[in-house]
Amino acid sequence: MQENWTAESGYIEAQRRIRAAAESNHTTLDLHDLPLADLPPELGQLGGLKELFLGNQFRDPETGYILLDRPPPNKNIVDLS
């Protein structure tokens, strides 16, 4: 597994993981180790997703809340950092 992700390679890896999760009907997706500024729109295609693990780049440093414009409906968002 690659440890020194760039923004571009991290985004491409996120898309790869999303495709793999969709193909295998996974209910969990771990993106916490990727340096993402945005979430790939393909994430919305994971209808069976129940847990999404994100890193601190989506966390407000003052409140600790996860920062998303629109959280996916009926999804649990968990941080593994």
Z-matrix of the N, CA and C atoms (Angstrom, degrees):
N
C 1 1.449
C 2 1.533 1 109.37
N 3 1.306 2 116.63 1 135.13
C 4 1.455 3 122.25 2 -178.13
C 5 1.525 4 110.16 3 -73.45
N 6 1.325 5 116.63 4 138.54
C 7 1.468 6 120.02 5 -179.68
C 8 1.517 7 112.84 6 -107.78
N 9 1.312 8 118.23 7 -24.46
C 10 1.467 9 121.57 8 -177.62
C 11 1.521 10 110.51 9 -104.29
N 12 1.320 11 115.27 10 72.32
C 13 1.456 12 120.38 11 -178.75
C 14 1.523 13 110.12 12 -75.20
N 15 1.313 14 116.52 13 141.97
C 16 1.459 15 121.22 14 167.52
C 17 1.524 16 106.21 15 -93.72
N 18 1.310 17 116.90 16 170.68
C 19 1.464 18 119.53 17 177.82
C 20 1.526 19 110.23 18 -59.43
N 21 1.326 20 116.61 19 -42.14
C 22 1.464 21 120.22 20 -178.31
C 23 1.531 22 111.79 21 -70.10
N 24 1.333 23 117.12 22 -47.28
C 25 1.465 24 118.68 23 -178.54
C 26 1.528 25 111.16 24 -68.55
N 27 1.326 26 117.33 25 -31.62
C 28 1.461 27 120.73 26 176.49
C 29 1.515 28 111.86 27 -65.74
N 30 1.319 29 116.48 28 -40.89
C 31 1.465 30 121.44 29 179.19
C 32 1.531 31 110.06 30 -65.74
N 33 1.328 32 116.30 31 -43.52
C 34 1.467 33 121.04 32 178.54
C 35 1.527 34 110.06 33 -63.28
N 36 1.328 35 117.19 34 -40.31
C 37 1.468 36 120.69 35 177.22
C 38 1.525 37 111.15 36 -65.30
N 39 1.321 38 117.29 37 -38.51
C 40 1.469 39 120.49 38 176.68
C 41 1.522 40 110.05 39 -60.87
N 42 1.327 41 117.07 40 -44.05
C 43 1.461 42 120.45 41 177.82
C 44 1.528 43 110.96 42 -62.10
N 45 1.327 44 117.39 43 -39.34
C 46 1.465 45 121.34 44 178.73
C 47 1.527 46 110.17 45 -63.66
N 48 1.339 47 116.65 46 -44.78
C 49 1.464 48 120.62 47 179.91
C 50 1.530 49 111.53 48 -65.07
N 51 1.310 50 116.39 49 -36.69
C 52 1.473 51 120.47 50 178.20
C 53 1.526 52 109.74 51 -65.18
N 54 1.341 53 116.85 52 -44.88
C 55 1.471 54 120.09 53 177.88
C 56 1.527 55 110.67 54 -60.39
N 57 1.334 56 116.96 55 -44.30
C 58 1.466 57 121.18 56 -179.79
C 59 1.522 58 110.55 57 -62.98
N 60 1.333 59 116.96 58 -41.28
C 61 1.467 60 120.86 59 179.01
C 62 1.524 61 110.80 60 -64.92
N 63 1.335 62 116.39 61 -39.24
C 64 1.467 63 120.25 62 179.44
C 65 1.526 64 110.87 63 -66.44
N 66 1.323 65 116.64 64 -42.48
C 67 1.465 66 120.83 65 -178.11
C 68 1.528 67 111.98 66 -66.89
N 69 1.330 68 116.99 67 -30.92
C 70 1.471 69 119.94 68 -176.39
C 71 1.527 70 112.54 69 -105.06
N 72 1.336 71 116.77 70 5.68
C 73 1.467 72 121.92 71 179.28
C 74 1.523 73 113.23 72 56.50
N 75 1.333 74 116.84 73 37.40
C 76 1.463 75 120.24 74 176.69
C 77 1.519 76 110.47 75 -66.44
N 78 1.315 77 116.43 76 147.88
C 79 1.463 78 121.09 77 177.18
C 80 1.525 79 111.20 78 -101.21
N 81 1.331 80 117.27 79 -3.96
C 82 1.461 81 122.58 80 -179.59
C 83 1.522 82 109.02 81 -126.74
N 84 1.329 83 115.98 82 140.14
C 85 1.461 84 121.29 83 176.61
C 86 1.520 85 108.29 84 -135.98
N 87 1.323 86 116.16 85 126.79
C 88 1.460 87 121.84 86 -178.25
C 89 1.523 88 109.75 87 -109.73
N 90 1.323 89 116.45 88 111.84
C 91 1.463 90 122.91 89 177.01
C 92 1.526 91 111.03 90 -119.06
N 93 1.325 92 117.49 91 12.55
C 94 1.466 93 120.91 92 -170.21
C 95 1.525 94 113.34 93 -63.71
N 96 1.316 95 118.35 94 -24.95
C 97 1.460 96 120.61 95 -175.68
C 98 1.522 97 113.44 96 -92.32
N 99 1.315 98 117.48 97 4.56
C 100 1.463 99 120.90 98 -176.99
C 101 1.527 100 110.76 99 -102.60
N 102 1.344 101 117.90 100 138.72
C 103 1.467 102 121.47 101 -179.99
C 104 1.524 103 111.43 102 -82.17
N 105 1.315 104 115.89 103 76.12
C 106 1.463 105 120.52 104 -175.89
C 107 1.525 106 111.37 105 -96.90
N 108 1.329 107 115.82 106 133.70
C 109 1.461 108 120.44 107 172.04
C 110 1.527 109 109.10 108 -93.72
N 111 1.326 110 115.90 109 -26.68
C 112 1.459 111 122.98 110 179.36
C 113 1.519 112 108.45 111 -137.48
N 114 1.314 113 115.33 112 155.74
C 115 1.454 114 120.26 113 175.05
C 116 1.522 115 109.22 114 -92.91
N 117 1.327 116 118.06 115 135.89
C 118 1.464 117 120.08 116 179.10
C 119 1.527 118 110.88 117 -60.63
N 120 1.316 119 118.34 118 139.77
C 121 1.465 120 120.76 119 -179.37
C 122 1.527 121 112.77 120 -62.83
N 123 1.337 122 117.43 121 -21.68
C 124 1.461 123 120.99 122 178.66
C 125 1.530 124 111.70 123 -60.51
N 126 1.314 125 116.82 124 -19.06
C 127 1.465 126 121.31 125 178.66
C 128 1.525 127 110.88 126 -57.12
N 129 1.315 128 116.73 127 -33.04
C 130 1.457 129 121.33 128 179.81
C 131 1.518 130 114.03 129 -66.71
N 132 1.325 131 117.38 130 -12.73
C 133 1.457 132 121.46 131 179.90
C 134 1.525 133 112.71 132 -86.15
N 135 1.327 134 117.36 133 -3.56
C 136 1.463 135 121.31 134 -178.55
C 137 1.523 136 109.31 135 -90.42
N 138 1.310 137 115.92 136 78.75
C 139 1.458 138 121.37 137 -176.83
C 140 1.514 139 114.50 138 -62.16
N 141 1.334 140 117.90 139 -28.58
C 142 1.455 141 121.08 140 -178.12
C 143 1.516 142 113.92 141 -93.46
N 144 1.342 143 117.55 142 4.71
C 145 1.461 144 120.69 143 -177.15
C 146 1.523 145 110.75 144 -67.43
N 147 1.327 146 115.74 145 128.04
C 148 1.457 147 121.11 146 178.50
C 149 1.521 148 111.97 147 -114.23
N 150 1.342 149 117.34 148 -27.46
C 151 1.457 150 120.86 149 179.64
C 152 1.523 151 109.81 150 -133.84
N 153 1.317 152 115.15 151 131.93
C 154 1.461 153 122.45 152 177.43
C 155 1.520 154 107.26 153 -126.33
N 156 1.318 155 116.40 154 119.45
C 157 1.458 156 121.15 155 -178.65
C 158 1.522 157 108.94 156 -100.20
N 159 1.337 158 115.42 157 120.54
C 160 1.460 159 122.50 158 -179.05
C 161 1.519 160 109.73 159 -119.53
N 162 1.311 161 116.59 160 157.78
C 163 1.456 162 121.46 161 176.31
C 164 1.514 163 111.96 162 -87.25
N 165 1.303 164 115.73 163 -174.06
C 166 1.464 165 121.52 164 -176.09
C 167 1.518 166 114.30 165 -69.90
N 168 1.334 167 118.44 166 -11.74
C 169 1.464 168 119.55 167 -179.48
C 170 1.519 169 112.12 168 -64.52
N 171 1.331 170 117.77 169 -15.58
C 172 1.465 171 121.22 170 178.31
C 173 1.526 172 111.59 171 -106.96
N 174 1.329 173 117.66 172 15.40
C 175 1.455 174 121.76 173 -177.28
C 176 1.530 175 109.66 174 -111.16
N 177 1.317 176 115.83 175 133.04
C 178 1.457 177 121.21 176 175.25
C 179 1.529 178 107.69 177 -70.63
N 180 1.332 179 118.49 178 121.82
C 181 1.465 180 120.13 179 -176.27
C 182 1.531 181 113.44 180 -65.11
N 183 1.324 182 117.65 181 -24.18
C 184 1.465 183 119.95 182 -179.04
C 185 1.522 184 112.49 183 -84.93
N 186 1.335 185 116.84 184 -42.81
C 187 1.464 186 119.92 185 -175.43
C 188 1.525 187 113.42 186 -99.02
N 189 1.344 188 116.57 187 -24.70
C 190 1.451 189 120.73 188 -176.14
C 191 1.510 190 113.33 189 83.59
N 192 1.343 191 117.80 190 -2.00
C 193 1.459 192 121.11 191 -179.43
C 194 1.532 193 110.85 192 -74.59
N 195 1.319 194 115.57 193 149.23
C 196 1.453 195 121.30 194 174.29
C 197 1.529 196 107.91 195 -72.04
N 198 1.326 197 116.20 196 133.92
C 199 1.459 198 121.62 197 -177.78
C 200 1.534 199 110.22 198 -104.25
N 201 1.291 200 116.16 199 106.45
C 202 1.459 201 122.25 200 173.27
C 203 1.521 202 106.75 201 -136.04
N 204 1.334 203 116.10 202 142.49
C 205 1.460 204 119.00 203 177.81
C 206 1.523 205 110.49 204 -60.32
N 207 1.322 206 115.65 205 -45.27
C 208 1.454 207 122.15 206 179.85
C 209 1.516 208 108.65 207 -143.25
N 210 1.323 209 118.32 208 104.79
C 211 1.462 210 117.52 209 176.27
C 212 1.521 211 110.44 210 -64.30
N 213 1.330 212 116.58 211 146.20
C 214 1.466 213 118.44 212 177.51
C 215 1.521 214 110.31 213 -59.93
N 216 1.317 215 118.56 214 140.02
C 217 1.470 216 120.30 215 -179.44
C 218 1.520 217 111.10 216 -66.23
N 219 1.329 218 115.56 217 142.06
C 220 1.465 219 122.31 218 176.31
C 221 1.515 220 113.43 219 57.13
N 222 1.314 221 117.74 220 34.54
C 223 1.456 222 121.72 221 178.90
C 224 1.529 223 108.77 222 -120.81
N 225 1.307 224 116.71 223 144.66
C 226 1.458 225 122.46 224 172.78
C 227 1.513 226 107.05 225 -94.57
N 228 1.315 227 117.24 226 128.83
C 229 1.463 228 121.81 227 178.42
C 230 1.516 229 106.99 228 -110.63
N 231 1.321 230 115.90 229 120.10
C 232 1.454 231 121.86 230 -175.24
C 233 1.519 232 109.02 231 -125.62
N 234 1.315 233 116.61 232 142.89
C 235 1.468 234 121.79 233 179.78
C 236 1.522 235 108.72 234 -107.03
N 237 1.315 236 117.92 235 128.45
C 238 1.465 237 123.30 236 -178.77
C 239 1.523 238 113.39 237 -98.71
N 240 1.341 239 119.07 238 3.79
C 241 1.462 240 119.31 239 -172.55
C 242 1.515 241 112.56 240 -64.61
